[in-house]
Amino acid sequence: MRSILGNQLPRFSRKEKSLLIGSLDFFGINNYGALYAKDCYLSACPPEAARPIKGFVETT
C-alpha cells in the first residue's frame, strides 16, 4: 500500500497505534451511494484518475 500511495498514506507512531486499536465504536454505511475497490493491477484503471487512489475506486 505504501508503494502505491507514498506520502499520501499517513504514518502512525506506536502510541497513536495503541490509541486506535480497539477504538471503533460505530461503523456506518451510506446505502445511497457506494465506492468499490478495483484491482488496477489486473484490470485497467479509469484514465481520468489523477492519483493512484482514485484509480482504485469505482463509483456507482
PyMOL Python script that loads the backbone (N, CA, C, O; Angstrom):
from pymol import cmd

cmd.read_pdbstr("""\
ATOM      1  N   MET A   1       0.820  -1.180   0.000  1.00  0.00           N
ATOM      2  CA  MET A   1       0.000   0.000   0.000  1.00  0.00           C
ATOM      3  C   MET A   1       0.868   1.249   0.000  1.00  0.00           C
ATOM      4  O   MET A   1       0.585   2.197  -0.732  1.00  0.00           O
ATOM      5  N   ARG A   2       1.910   1.263   0.803  1.00  0.00           N
ATOM      6  CA  ARG A   2       2.787   2.428   0.865  1.00  0.00           C
ATOM      7  C   ARG A   2       3.476   2.670  -0.478  1.00  0.00           C
ATOM      8  O   ARG A   2       3.706   3.822  -0.846  1.00  0.00           O
ATOM      9  N   SER A   3       3.811   1.610  -1.218  1.00  0.00           N
ATOM     10  CA  SER A   3       4.478   1.795  -2.514  1.00  0.00           C
ATOM     11  C   SER A   3       3.541   2.446  -3.523  1.00  0.00           C
ATOM     12  O   SER A   3       4.004   3.098  -4.458  1.00  0.00           O
ATOM     13  N   ILE A   4       2.243   2.281  -3.352  1.00  0.00           N
ATOM     14  CA  ILE A   4       1.267   2.880  -4.264  1.00  0.00           C
ATOM     15  C   ILE A   4       0.947   4.314  -3.863  1.00  0.00           C
ATOM     16  O   ILE A   4       0.946   5.204  -4.713  1.00  0.00           O
ATOM     17  N   LEU A   5       0.674   4.554  -2.577  1.00  0.00           N
ATOM     18  CA  LEU A   5       0.224   5.870  -2.114  1.00  0.00           C
ATOM     19  C   LEU A   5       1.332   6.788  -1.639  1.00  0.00           C
ATOM     20  O   LEU A   5       1.142   8.002  -1.581  1.00  0.00           O
ATOM     21  N   GLY A   6       2.481   6.236  -1.299  1.00  0.00           N
ATOM     22  CA  GLY A   6       3.604   7.059  -0.858  1.00  0.00           C
ATOM     23  C   GLY A   6       3.257   7.907   0.349  1.00  0.00           C
ATOM     24  O   GLY A   6       2.758   7.391   1.349  1.00  0.00           O
ATOM     25  N   ASN A   7       3.517   9.213   0.266  1.00  0.00           N
ATOM     26  CA  ASN A   7       3.299  10.130   1.387  1.00  0.00           C
ATOM     27  C   ASN A   7       1.831  10.447   1.648  1.00  0.00           C
ATOM     28  O   ASN A   7       1.506  11.061   2.664  1.00  0.00           O
ATOM     29  N   GLN A   8       0.931  10.032   0.738  1.00  0.00           N
ATOM     30  CA  GLN A   8      -0.496  10.275   0.960  1.00  0.00           C
ATOM     31  C   GLN A   8      -1.040   9.379   2.071  1.00  0.00           C
ATOM     32  O   GLN A   8      -2.073   9.688   2.664  1.00  0.00           O
ATOM     33  N   LEU A   9      -0.361   8.285   2.355  1.00  0.00           N
ATOM     34  CA  LEU A   9      -0.763   7.380   3.424  1.00  0.00           C
ATOM     35  C   LEU A   9      -0.076   7.817   4.711  1.00  0.00           C
ATOM     36  O   LEU A   9       1.154   7.842   4.774  1.00  0.00           O
ATOM     37  N   PRO A  10      -0.852   8.162   5.741  1.00  0.00           N
ATOM     38  CA  PRO A  10      -0.229   8.672   6.973  1.00  0.00           C
ATOM     39  C   PRO A  10       0.563   7.601   7.715  1.00  0.00           C
ATOM     40  O   PRO A  10       0.285   6.408   7.595  1.00  0.00           O
ATOM     41  N   ARG A  11       1.547   8.045   8.479  1.00  0.00           N
ATOM     42  CA  ARG A  11       2.319   7.152   9.346  1.00  0.00           C
ATOM     43  C   ARG A  11       1.894   7.427  10.784  1.00  0.00           C
ATOM     44  O   ARG A  11       1.737   8.580  11.187  1.00  0.00           O
ATOM     45  N   PHE A  12       1.711   6.365  11.546  1.00  0.00           N
ATOM     46  CA  PHE A  12       1.295   6.489  12.938  1.00  0.00           C
ATOM     47  C   PHE A  12       2.424   6.044  13.852  1.00  0.00           C
ATOM     48  O   PHE A  12       3.132   5.080  13.560  1.00  0.00           O
ATOM     49  N   SER A  13       2.582   6.754  14.958  1.00  0.00           N
ATOM     50  CA  SER A  13       3.570   6.351  15.966  1.00  0.00           C
ATOM     51  C   SER A  13       3.011   5.145  16.729  1.00  0.00           C
ATOM     52  O   SER A  13       1.831   4.819  16.600  1.00  0.00           O
ATOM     53  N   ARG A  14       3.858   4.489  17.519  1.00  0.00           N
ATOM     54  CA  ARG A  14       3.390   3.352  18.325  1.00  0.00           C
ATOM     55  C   ARG A  14       2.290   3.789  19.292  1.00  0.00           C
ATOM     56  O   ARG A  14       1.326   3.058  19.521  1.00  0.00           O
ATOM     57  N   LYS A  15       2.445   4.991  19.856  1.00  0.00           N
ATOM     58  CA  LYS A  15       1.441   5.499  20.791  1.00  0.00           C
ATOM     59  C   LYS A  15       0.106   5.727  20.077  1.00  0.00           C
ATOM     60  O   LYS A  15      -0.947   5.365  20.601  1.00  0.00           O
ATOM     61  N   GLU A  16       0.147   6.325  18.885  1.00  0.00           N
ATOM     62  CA  GLU A  16      -1.079   6.553  18.117  1.00  0.00           C
ATOM     63  C   GLU A  16      -1.741   5.230  17.739  1.00  0.00           C
ATOM     64  O   GLU A  16      -2.965   5.109  17.794  1.00  0.00           O
ATOM     65  N   LYS A  17      -0.939   4.243  17.359  1.00  0.00           N
ATOM     66  CA  LYS A  17      -1.486   2.927  17.018  1.00  0.00           C
ATOM     67  C   LYS A  17      -2.184   2.304  18.213  1.00  0.00           C
ATOM     68  O   LYS A  17      -3.259   1.721  18.075  1.00  0.00           O
ATOM     69  N   SER A  18      -1.570   2.427  19.397  1.00  0.00           N
ATOM     70  CA  SER A  18      -2.172   1.835  20.597  1.00  0.00           C
ATOM     71  C   SER A  18      -3.493   2.515  20.944  1.00  0.00           C
ATOM     72  O   SER A  18      -4.388   1.875  21.495  1.00  0.00           O
ATOM     73  N   LEU A  19      -3.628   3.809  20.626  1.00  0.00           N
ATOM     74  CA  LEU A  19      -4.886   4.515  20.876  1.00  0.00           C
ATOM     75  C   LEU A  19      -5.987   4.062  19.917  1.00  0.00           C
ATOM     76  O   LEU A  19      -7.163   4.057  20.279  1.00  0.00           O
ATOM     77  N   LEU A  20      -5.607   3.685  18.700  1.00  0.00           N
ATOM     78  CA  LEU A  20      -6.585   3.292  17.687  1.00  0.00           C
ATOM     79  C   LEU A  20      -7.066   1.854  17.830  1.00  0.00           C
ATOM     80  O   LEU A  20      -8.220   1.556  17.524  1.00  0.00           O
ATOM     81  N   ILE A  21      -6.202   0.965  18.290  1.00  0.00           N
ATOM     82  CA  ILE A  21      -6.552  -0.451  18.379  1.00  0.00           C
ATOM     83  C   ILE A  21      -7.726  -0.638  19.335  1.00  0.00           C
ATOM     84  O   ILE A  21      -7.661  -0.248  20.501  1.00  0.00           O
ATOM     85  N   GLY A  22      -8.799  -1.240  18.825  1.00  0.00           N
ATOM     86  CA  GLY A  22      -9.993  -1.493  19.633  1.00  0.00           C
ATOM     87  C   GLY A  22     -10.854  -0.279  19.900  1.00  0.00           C
ATOM     88  O   GLY A  22     -11.730  -0.335  20.763  1.00  0.00           O
ATOM     89  N   SER A  23     -10.636   0.823  19.187  1.00  0.00           N
ATOM     90  CA  SER A  23     -11.366   2.057  19.489  1.00  0.00           C
ATOM     91  C   SER A  23     -12.608   2.267  18.629  1.00  0.00           C
ATOM     92  O   SER A  23     -13.309   3.262  18.817  1.00  0.00           O
ATOM     93  N   LEU A  24     -12.903   1.372  17.697  1.00  0.00           N
ATOM     94  CA  LEU A  24     -14.051   1.552  16.810  1.00  0.00           C
ATOM     95  C   LEU A  24     -15.340   1.223  17.549  1.00  0.00           C
ATOM     96  O   LEU A  24     -15.542   0.087  17.977  1.00  0.00           O
ATOM     97  N   ASP A  25     -16.218   2.224  17.699  1.00  0.00           N
ATOM     98  CA  ASP A  25     -17.495   2.024  18.383  1.00  0.00           C
ATOM     99  C   ASP A  25     -18.647   1.871  17.396  1.00  0.00           C
ATOM    100  O   ASP A  25     -19.619   1.172  17.682  1.00  0.00           O
ATOM    101  N   PHE A  26     -18.544   2.519  16.241  1.00  0.00           N
ATOM    102  CA  PHE A  26     -19.640   2.514  15.276  1.00  0.00           C
ATOM    103  C   PHE A  26     -19.075   2.560  13.867  1.00  0.00           C
ATOM    104  O   PHE A  26     -18.125   3.296  13.597  1.00  0.00           O
ATOM    105  N   PHE A  27     -19.647   1.789  12.987  1.00  0.00           N
ATOM    106  CA  PHE A  27     -19.259   1.805  11.586  1.00  0.00           C
ATOM    107  C   PHE A  27     -20.535   1.909  10.776  1.00  0.00           C
ATOM    108  O   PHE A  27     -21.367   1.003  10.821  1.00  0.00           O
ATOM    109  N   GLY A  28     -20.710   3.002  10.030  1.00  0.00           N
ATOM    110  CA  GLY A  28     -21.924   3.208   9.247  1.00  0.00           C
ATOM    111  C   GLY A  28     -21.655   3.109   7.757  1.00  0.00           C
ATOM    112  O   GLY A  28     -20.553   3.403   7.294  1.00  0.00           O
ATOM    113  N   ILE A  29     -22.664   2.694   7.013  1.00  0.00           N
ATOM    114  CA  ILE A  29     -22.553   2.584   5.555  1.00  0.00           C
ATOM    115  C   ILE A  29     -23.666   3.415   4.935  1.00  0.00           C
ATOM    116  O   ILE A  29     -24.829   3.288   5.317  1.00  0.00           O
ATOM    117  N   ASN A  30     -23.312   4.260   3.984  1.00  0.00           N
ATOM    118  CA  ASN A  30     -24.281   5.049   3.238  1.00  0.00           C
ATOM    119  C   ASN A  30     -24.882   4.139   2.171  1.00  0.00           C
ATOM    120  O   ASN A  30     -24.174   3.691   1.269  1.00  0.00           O
ATOM    121  N   ASN A  31     -26.175   3.862   2.265  1.00  0.00           N
ATOM    122  CA  ASN A  31     -26.779   2.946   1.303  1.00  0.00           C
ATOM    123  C   ASN A  31     -27.270   3.634   0.036  1.00  0.00           C
ATOM    124  O   ASN A  31     -27.836   2.967  -0.830  1.00  0.00           O
ATOM    125  N   TYR A  32     -27.076   4.936  -0.102  1.00  0.00           N
ATOM    126  CA  TYR A  32     -27.494   5.653  -1.294  1.00  0.00           C
ATOM    127  C   TYR A  32     -26.387   5.736  -2.338  1.00  0.00           C
ATOM    128  O   TYR A  32     -26.658   6.006  -3.508  1.00  0.00           O
ATOM    129  N   GLY A  33     -25.208   5.518  -1.947  1.00  0.00           N
ATOM    130  CA  GLY A  33     -24.064   5.544  -2.856  1.00  0.00           C
ATOM    131  C   GLY A  33     -22.979   4.676  -2.274  1.00  0.00           C
ATOM    132  O   GLY A  33     -22.883   4.527  -1.056  1.00  0.00           O
ATOM    133  N   ALA A  34     -22.176   4.114  -3.113  1.00  0.00           N
ATOM    134  CA  ALA A  34     -21.128   3.230  -2.607  1.00  0.00           C
ATOM    135  C   ALA A  34     -19.880   3.354  -3.467  1.00  0.00           C
ATOM    136  O   ALA A  34     -19.958   3.696  -4.647  1.00  0.00           O
ATOM    137  N   LEU A  35     -18.749   3.078  -2.875  1.00  0.00           N
ATOM    138  CA  LEU A  35     -17.485   3.031  -3.598  1.00  0.00           C
ATOM    139  C   LEU A  35     -16.975   1.604  -3.520  1.00  0.00           C
ATOM    140  O   LEU A  35     -17.016   0.978  -2.461  1.00  0.00           O
ATOM    141  N   TYR A  36     -16.500   1.100  -4.629  1.00  0.00           N
ATOM    142  CA  TYR A  36     -15.982  -0.256  -4.676  1.00  0.00           C
ATOM    143  C   TYR A  36     -14.510  -0.225  -5.041  1.00  0.00           C
ATOM    144  O   TYR A  36     -14.099   0.534  -5.919  1.00  0.00           O
ATOM    145  N   ALA A  37     -13.730  -1.034  -4.383  1.00  0.00           N
ATOM    146  CA  ALA A  37     -12.308  -1.133  -4.715  1.00  0.00           C
ATOM    147  C   ALA A  37     -12.161  -1.916  -6.007  1.00  0.00           C
ATOM    148  O   ALA A  37     -12.910  -2.861  -6.256  1.00  0.00           O
ATOM    149  N   LYS A  38     -11.200  -1.526  -6.826  1.00  0.00           N
ATOM    150  CA  LYS A  38     -10.960  -2.195  -8.096  1.00  0.00           C
ATOM    151  C   LYS A  38      -9.487  -2.553  -8.176  1.00  0.00           C
ATOM    152  O   LYS A  38      -8.627  -1.744  -7.825  1.00  0.00           O
ATOM    153  N   ASP A  39      -9.197  -3.737  -8.626  1.00  0.00           N
ATOM    154  CA  ASP A  39      -7.820  -4.205  -8.746  1.00  0.00           C
ATOM    155  C   ASP A  39      -7.216  -3.669 -10.040  1.00  0.00           C
ATOM    156  O   ASP A  39      -7.390  -4.269 -11.101  1.00  0.00           O
ATOM    157  N   CYS A  40      -6.512  -2.553  -9.961  1.00  0.00           N
ATOM    158  CA  CYS A  40      -5.956  -1.914 -11.156  1.00  0.00           C
ATOM    159  C   CYS A  40      -4.679  -2.582 -11.640  1.00  0.00           C
ATOM    160  O   CYS A  40      -4.145  -2.212 -12.685  1.00  0.00           O
ATOM    161  N   TYR A  41      -4.191  -3.551 -10.901  1.00  0.00           N
ATOM    162  CA  TYR A  41      -3.028  -4.287 -11.383  1.00  0.00           C
ATOM    163  C   TYR A  41      -3.448  -5.327 -12.411  1.00  0.00           C
ATOM    164  O   TYR A  41      -2.672  -5.670 -13.303  1.00  0.00           O
ATOM    165  N   LEU A  42      -4.678  -5.830 -12.288  1.00  0.00           N
ATOM    166  CA  LEU A  42      -5.156  -6.865 -13.200  1.00  0.00           C
ATOM    167  C   LEU A  42      -6.139  -6.335 -14.234  1.00  0.00           C
ATOM    168  O   LEU A  42      -6.407  -7.014 -15.225  1.00  0.00           O
ATOM    169  N   SER A  43      -6.682  -5.138 -14.026  1.00  0.00           N
ATOM    170  CA  SER A  43      -7.594  -4.530 -14.989  1.00  0.00           C
ATOM    171  C   SER A  43      -7.271  -3.041 -15.090  1.00  0.00           C
ATOM    172  O   SER A  43      -6.640  -2.467 -14.202  1.00  0.00           O
ATOM    173  N   ALA A  44      -7.708  -2.435 -16.173  1.00  0.00           N
ATOM    174  CA  ALA A  44      -7.369  -1.029 -16.432  1.00  0.00           C
ATOM    175  C   ALA A  44      -8.079  -0.090 -15.459  1.00  0.00           C
ATOM    176  O   ALA A  44      -9.249  -0.291 -15.134  1.00  0.00           O
ATOM    177  N   CYS A  45      -7.361   0.935 -14.998  1.00  0.00           N
ATOM    178  CA  CYS A  45      -7.941   1.978 -14.154  1.00  0.00           C
ATOM    179  C   CYS A  45      -8.542   3.046 -15.053  1.00  0.00           C
ATOM    180  O   CYS A  45      -8.146   3.168 -16.212  1.00  0.00           O
ATOM    181  N   PRO A  46      -9.497   3.826 -14.538  1.00  0.00           N
ATOM    182  CA  PRO A  46     -10.059   4.914 -15.332  1.00  0.00           C
ATOM    183  C   PRO A  46      -8.969   5.909 -15.732  1.00  0.00           C
ATOM    184  O   PRO A  46      -8.140   6.274 -14.898  1.00  0.00           O
ATOM    185  N   PRO A  47      -8.953   6.352 -16.979  1.00  0.00           N
ATOM    186  CA  PRO A  47      -7.899   7.273 -17.429  1.00  0.00           C
ATOM    187  C   PRO A  47      -7.942   8.633 -16.745  1.00  0.00           C
ATOM    188  O   PRO A  47      -6.925   9.326 -16.701  1.00  0.00           O
ATOM    189  N   GLU A  48      -9.103   9.035 -16.205  1.00  0.00           N
ATOM    190  CA  GLU A  48      -9.211  10.350 -15.561  1.00  0.00           C
ATOM    191  C   GLU A  48      -8.694  10.358 -14.132  1.00  0.00           C
ATOM    192  O   GLU A  48      -8.728  11.400 -13.477  1.00  0.00           O
ATOM    193  N   ALA A  49      -8.222   9.242 -13.638  1.00  0.00           N
ATOM    194  CA  ALA A  49      -7.704   9.175 -12.269  1.00  0.00           C
ATOM    195  C   ALA A  49      -6.428  10.005 -12.154  1.00  0.00           C
ATOM    196  O   ALA A  49      -5.416   9.696 -12.784  1.00  0.00           O
ATOM    197  N   ALA A  50      -6.487  11.064 -11.339  1.00  0.00           N
ATOM    198  CA  ALA A  50      -5.341  11.959 -11.175  1.00  0.00           C
ATOM    199  C   ALA A  50      -4.300  11.381 -10.227  1.00  0.00           C
ATOM    200  O   ALA A  50      -3.109  11.668 -10.355  1.00  0.00           O
ATOM    201  N   ARG A  51      -4.747  10.568  -9.278  1.00  0.00           N
ATOM    202  CA  ARG A  51      -3.848   9.949  -8.306  1.00  0.00           C
ATOM    203  C   ARG A  51      -4.149   8.457  -8.265  1.00  0.00           C
ATOM    204  O   ARG A  51      -5.257   8.049  -8.614  1.00  0.00           O
ATOM    205  N   PRO A  52      -3.198   7.640  -7.850  1.00  0.00           N
ATOM    206  CA  PRO A  52      -3.438   6.200  -7.801  1.00  0.00           C
ATOM    207  C   PRO A  52      -4.667   5.809  -6.990  1.00  0.00           C
ATOM    208  O   PRO A  52      -5.377   4.872  -7.358  1.00  0.00           O
ATOM    209  N   ILE A  53      -4.928   6.516  -5.889  1.00  0.00           N
ATOM    210  CA  ILE A  53      -6.063   6.139  -5.048  1.00  0.00           C
ATOM    211  C   ILE A  53      -7.374   6.302  -5.796  1.00  0.00           C
ATOM    212  O   ILE A  53      -8.292   5.509  -5.587  1.00  0.00           O
ATOM    213  N   LYS A  54      -7.494   7.301  -6.659  1.00  0.00           N
ATOM    214  CA  LYS A  54      -8.723   7.465  -7.433  1.00  0.00           C
ATOM    215  C   LYS A  54      -8.884   6.334  -8.430  1.00  0.00           C
ATOM    216  O   LYS A  54     -10.004   5.943  -8.760  1.00  0.00           O
ATOM    217  N   GLY A  55      -7.778   5.816  -8.905  1.00  0.00           N
ATOM    218  CA  GLY A  55      -7.849   4.707  -9.848  1.00  0.00           C
ATOM    219  C   GLY A  55      -8.323   3.422  -9.213  1.00  0.00           C
ATOM    220  O   GLY A  55      -8.767   2.517  -9.918  1.00  0.00           O
ATOM    221  N   PHE A  56      -8.242   3.318  -7.903  1.00  0.00           N
ATOM    222  CA  PHE A  56      -8.649   2.105  -7.212  1.00  0.00           C
ATOM    223  C   PHE A  56     -10.090   2.177  -6.716  1.00  0.00           C
ATOM    224  O   PHE A  56     -10.544   1.270  -6.018  1.00  0.00           O
ATOM    225  N   VAL A  57     -10.815   3.237  -7.064  1.00  0.00           N
ATOM    226  CA  VAL A  57     -12.190   3.392  -6.601  1.00  0.00           C
ATOM    227  C   VAL A  57     -13.116   3.447  -7.797  1.00  0.00           C
ATOM    228  O   VAL A  57     -12.885   4.209  -8.736  1.00  0.00           O
ATOM    229  N   GLU A  58     -14.166   2.639  -7.765  1.00  0.00           N
ATOM    230  CA  GLU A  58     -15.166   2.630  -8.821  1.00  0.00           C
ATOM    231  C   GLU A  58     -16.471   3.121  -8.208  1.00  0.00           C
ATOM    232  O   GLU A  58     -16.966   2.515  -7.257  1.00  0.00           O
ATOM    233  N   THR A  59     -17.038   4.202  -8.730  1.00  0.00           N
ATOM    234  CA  THR A  59     -18.242   4.803  -8.165  1.00  0.00           C
ATOM    235  C   THR A  59     -19.481   4.312  -8.890  1.00  0.00           C
ATOM    236  O   THR A  59     -19.486   4.190 -10.115  1.00  0.00           O
ATOM    237  N   THR A  60     -20.540   4.029  -8.126  1.00  0.00           N
ATOM    238  CA  THR A  60     -21.809   3.620  -8.743  1.00  0.00           C
ATOM    239  C   THR A  60     -22.874   4.646  -8.452  1.00  0.00           C
ATOM    240  O   THR A  60     -24.016   4.489  -8.883  1.00  0.00           O
TER     241      THR A  60
END
""", "prot")
cmd.dss("prot")
cmd.show_as("cartoon", "prot")
cmd.util.cbc("prot")
cmd.orient("prot")
